[in-house]
Amino acid sequence: MAEDETGKVPKLPPDARLESLDQRLERVQRAEATRTQRAQPDPSNRLWQQLFGQLIGAPFGGAVIGWGLDYLAAALGRRTFPLFFILMLFFGFGLGVRNIMRLTKTRSDPGTDAR
């Protein structure tokens, strides 16, 4: 910029167009920030979903495997329908409880992964 003989930069009068542009830019940036802002998930919801998934999924998976083993045993000529089904159901329940204990023991903060 041009300096006068005193070595100071002369002050220019404020331009209304530039101020209007700055205000519009700030407004657009705020609107864009609120539009693209991600909702932060609640860490406790994630933990509860994992716990219920283990409590429901592990016994269900064990029951399905037990039913399949009973079906295979029936194909081989042995009638064992409730045996493997019930054994694997309880095994799945125990596995789910073990996984829940592991999940809750390793997490000091529900929002962090301790893997």
Backbone bond lengths (Angstrom), bond angles and torsions (degrees), N, CA, C in turn:
res aa  C-N    CA-C-N  psi(-1)  N-CA   C-N-CA  omega(-1)  CA-C   N-CA-C  phi
1 M - - - 1.436 - - 1.517 109.41 -
2 A 1.269 112.21 159.88 1.471 117.81 179.34 1.520 108.90 -79.96
3 E 1.300 114.36 135.46 1.458 119.87 178.26 1.528 108.57 -109.68
4 D 1.291 114.74 146.92 1.464 116.52 175.99 1.523 108.54 -85.23
5 E 1.307 117.18 -177.01 1.468 120.98 -174.42 1.518 113.79 -67.61
6 T 1.338 118.68 -14.00 1.460 120.19 178.73 1.531 111.77 -86.64
7 G 1.318 118.12 -8.84 1.456 121.49 179.16 1.519 113.61 89.17
8 K 1.319 117.08 7.17 1.458 120.56 -179.99 1.530 109.63 -103.63
9 V 1.346 114.36 147.67 1.456 120.51 176.84 1.521 107.21 -80.60
10 P 1.315 117.29 127.56 1.467 118.53 -179.09 1.525 111.05 -68.02
11 K 1.320 115.68 142.90 1.466 122.04 178.58 1.519 108.55 -81.96
12 L 1.321 113.80 131.70 1.452 119.20 177.31 1.523 108.65 -95.53
13 P 1.301 117.66 149.40 1.465 119.25 177.02 1.532 109.04 -67.47
14 P 1.329 117.85 146.45 1.464 120.04 -179.40 1.523 110.70 -64.05
15 D 1.319 113.58 139.98 1.458 119.69 -179.34 1.528 108.30 -96.58
16 A 1.294 117.75 125.30 1.463 122.66 -177.27 1.525 110.94 -65.95
17 R 1.328 117.37 -32.77 1.462 119.88 179.61 1.519 111.16 -66.58
18 L 1.344 117.34 -40.60 1.461 120.80 179.26 1.528 111.16 -66.94
19 E 1.322 116.80 -40.92 1.463 119.73 177.87 1.525 110.97 -64.02
20 S 1.324 116.51 -40.72 1.457 120.69 178.32 1.530 110.32 -64.14
21 L 1.331 115.23 -40.58 1.464 119.40 178.17 1.528 111.30 -64.50
22 D 1.322 117.54 -42.19 1.467 121.17 177.41 1.529 111.08 -60.99
23 Q 1.315 117.22 -43.11 1.463 120.56 179.77 1.528 111.27 -64.38
24 R 1.332 116.15 -42.44 1.464 119.21 178.79 1.519 111.40 -65.95
25 L 1.332 117.24 -39.62 1.464 120.71 177.82 1.526 111.14 -62.95
26 E 1.313 117.79 -43.32 1.464 120.95 178.64 1.534 110.85 -62.58
27 R 1.330 116.51 -41.91 1.449 121.06 179.51 1.534 110.72 -63.27
28 V 1.318 116.86 -44.32 1.460 121.09 -179.67 1.529 110.52 -67.00
29 Q 1.343 117.37 -39.55 1.463 120.39 179.53 1.528 111.28 -66.08
30 R 1.325 117.23 -39.34 1.470 119.93 176.84 1.523 111.09 -65.11
31 A 1.342 116.51 -42.57 1.467 120.37 179.36 1.527 110.42 -63.81
32 E 1.324 117.33 -40.29 1.464 121.07 179.14 1.520 111.16 -67.49
33 A 1.334 116.99 -37.98 1.464 120.51 179.16 1.528 110.77 -65.60
34 T 1.324 117.38 -40.79 1.468 118.78 178.89 1.522 111.17 -72.76
35 R 1.332 117.88 -30.17 1.458 121.00 179.41 1.526 111.37 -71.13
36 T 1.312 116.97 -41.05 1.466 120.38 -176.49 1.515 113.29 -94.02
37 Q 1.305 117.01 1.05 1.467 119.83 -179.42 1.517 109.59 -66.59
38 R 1.316 116.33 130.39 1.462 121.52 178.52 1.517 109.21 -87.04
39 A 1.299 114.11 140.04 1.461 119.01 175.24 1.520 107.80 -75.51
40 Q 1.305 117.13 126.66 1.456 121.62 179.89 1.523 108.89 -78.17
41 P 1.341 117.32 122.10 1.468 118.69 179.55 1.515 111.01 -69.83
42 D 1.302 114.81 148.48 1.453 120.72 178.57 1.529 108.18 -75.95
43 P 1.338 118.84 122.32 1.469 120.18 -177.04 1.526 113.02 -62.02
44 S 1.331 117.52 -29.84 1.462 118.39 -179.47 1.531 110.98 -70.56
45 N 1.331 117.86 -29.76 1.471 119.90 176.53 1.515 110.89 -63.38
46 R 1.317 116.72 -40.09 1.458 120.54 179.48 1.527 110.70 -63.88
47 L 1.314 116.31 -42.31 1.462 120.03 179.50 1.520 110.74 -64.35
48 W 1.329 117.46 -43.44 1.466 120.19 179.39 1.522 110.91 -63.90
49 Q 1.315 117.55 -38.45 1.457 119.95 178.52 1.520 110.92 -64.52
50 Q 1.312 117.22 -39.73 1.459 119.96 177.61 1.526 111.26 -66.45
51 L 1.330 117.05 -40.59 1.458 120.33 -179.43 1.525 111.06 -64.23
52 F 1.333 116.59 -47.94 1.456 118.91 179.94 1.524 111.37 -67.47
53 G 1.321 116.95 -33.28 1.460 119.87 176.37 1.517 111.61 -62.68
54 Q 1.324 116.61 -39.78 1.466 120.13 177.78 1.525 111.24 -69.72
55 L 1.318 116.47 -40.98 1.467 119.16 -178.25 1.525 112.71 -68.76
56 I 1.315 117.23 -28.80 1.461 120.31 -179.20 1.526 111.17 -97.12
57 G 1.325 116.18 -43.67 1.461 120.21 -174.27 1.514 114.41 -70.21
58 A 1.320 117.82 -41.62 1.467 119.90 -176.83 1.532 112.02 -66.27
59 P 1.338 120.45 -47.71 1.469 118.29 176.66 1.529 113.02 -65.12
60 F 1.331 117.02 -36.48 1.459 119.94 178.43 1.526 110.50 -64.39
61 G 1.333 116.56 -44.31 1.462 120.11 177.43 1.513 111.63 -62.94
62 G 1.337 117.29 -40.86 1.458 120.26 177.19 1.523 111.67 -63.38
63 A 1.323 116.84 -39.99 1.467 120.57 179.24 1.526 110.99 -64.77
64 V 1.321 116.68 -40.25 1.467 120.27 179.37 1.527 110.10 -65.70
65 I 1.323 116.86 -43.31 1.474 120.10 178.45 1.529 109.96 -64.38
66 G 1.333 117.08 -42.97 1.459 120.50 177.65 1.512 112.43 -61.84
67 W 1.329 117.05 -41.92 1.457 120.57 177.12 1.527 110.20 -62.12
68 G 1.342 116.46 -40.69 1.468 119.99 178.04 1.523 111.87 -64.06
69 L 1.324 117.23 -40.65 1.467 119.76 177.44 1.523 111.19 -65.04
70 D 1.340 116.82 -40.20 1.462 120.01 176.30 1.528 110.96 -63.43
71 Y 1.303 117.11 -38.41 1.461 121.20 178.45 1.526 110.73 -65.09
72 L 1.346 116.53 -43.07 1.466 119.77 177.78 1.521 111.28 -65.10
73 A 1.328 116.66 -39.13 1.464 119.72 177.94 1.527 110.55 -65.56
74 A 1.321 117.57 -36.82 1.468 120.44 177.45 1.521 110.44 -67.15
75 A 1.339 117.21 -33.37 1.464 120.40 177.79 1.521 110.60 -68.13
76 L 1.335 117.05 -26.85 1.461 121.26 178.74 1.521 112.06 -89.01
77 G 1.312 118.52 0.74 1.448 122.27 175.34 1.519 114.45 99.66
78 R 1.305 118.80 6.92 1.469 121.60 178.06 1.521 108.66 -107.01
79 R 1.316 116.53 135.62 1.464 120.32 178.17 1.526 107.61 -100.26
80 T 1.356 116.11 102.86 1.473 121.30 -176.99 1.518 111.23 -129.10
81 F 1.342 118.06 25.35 1.471 119.16 -168.31 1.524 115.82 -46.83
82 P 1.282 123.43 -58.01 1.470 116.05 -173.83 1.524 113.58 -77.47
83 L 1.318 118.89 -15.34 1.457 120.91 -172.91 1.533 112.29 -64.59
84 F 1.322 117.08 -63.93 1.465 119.50 -177.23 1.536 111.49 -67.18
85 F 1.310 115.59 -34.29 1.464 119.97 179.00 1.535 110.28 -58.82
86 I 1.307 117.73 -50.15 1.472 121.46 -177.89 1.526 111.15 -70.87
87 L 1.356 116.28 -41.34 1.469 119.07 179.04 1.529 111.59 -59.93
88 M 1.322 116.78 -47.01 1.466 119.93 -178.24 1.533 111.17 -72.29
89 L 1.330 117.82 -28.93 1.460 120.45 175.05 1.530 110.06 -62.25
90 F 1.341 116.47 -47.80 1.464 119.81 178.32 1.525 111.79 -68.01
91 F 1.331 116.39 -35.70 1.459 119.62 176.58 1.530 110.11 -62.91
92 G 1.325 116.70 -42.22 1.462 120.80 177.46 1.516 111.83 -64.13
93 F 1.322 117.30 -39.16 1.457 120.46 177.72 1.527 110.31 -64.11
94 G 1.327 117.48 -44.10 1.469 120.92 177.45 1.519 111.75 -62.75
95 L 1.315 116.74 -39.63 1.465 120.57 178.02 1.531 110.58 -65.44
96 G 1.326 116.28 -39.18 1.469 119.51 177.56 1.517 111.64 -64.30
97 V 1.326 117.63 -41.34 1.467 121.14 178.24 1.522 109.99 -64.80
98 R 1.334 117.10 -40.89 1.467 120.23 178.50 1.524 110.70 -63.12
99 N 1.323 117.32 -42.29 1.461 120.57 178.87 1.525 111.67 -65.02
100 I 1.327 116.89 -37.25 1.464 120.41 177.96 1.527 110.01 -65.86
101 M 1.320 116.08 -42.40 1.465 118.66 178.25 1.522 110.72 -62.99
102 R 1.308 116.74 -38.98 1.460 120.58 178.09 1.528 111.29 -66.65
103 L 1.329 116.73 -40.86 1.468 120.35 178.94 1.524 111.65 -63.11
104 T 1.317 116.32 -45.09 1.463 119.21 -175.83 1.524 112.15 -77.12
105 K 1.323 118.16 -25.69 1.454 120.34 -179.72 1.526 111.79 -77.28
106 T 1.323 118.31 -38.29 1.449 121.27 -174.36 1.513 113.10 -82.01
107 R 1.315 118.03 -11.34 1.470 119.59 -177.22 1.518 110.05 -101.37
108 S 1.316 114.69 116.73 1.456 118.09 173.22 1.516 110.16 -86.28
109 D 1.337 116.03 -32.67 1.460 122.32 177.83 1.519 107.21 -126.78
110 P 1.340 119.28 127.74 1.466 120.28 -176.99 1.524 113.51 -60.14
111 G 1.316 118.54 -20.06 1.456 120.70 -177.13 1.505 114.63 -87.56
112 T 1.310 119.12 -7.66 1.459 120.82 -176.60 1.516 110.02 -109.24
113 D 1.316 115.09 148.57 1.462 120.65 174.87 1.512 108.38 -91.99
114 A 1.313 116.97 129.79 1.465 120.76 -178.78 1.518 110.82 -109.84
115 R 1.328 115.81 36.49 1.470 118.78 -177.88 1.493 111.37 -92.41
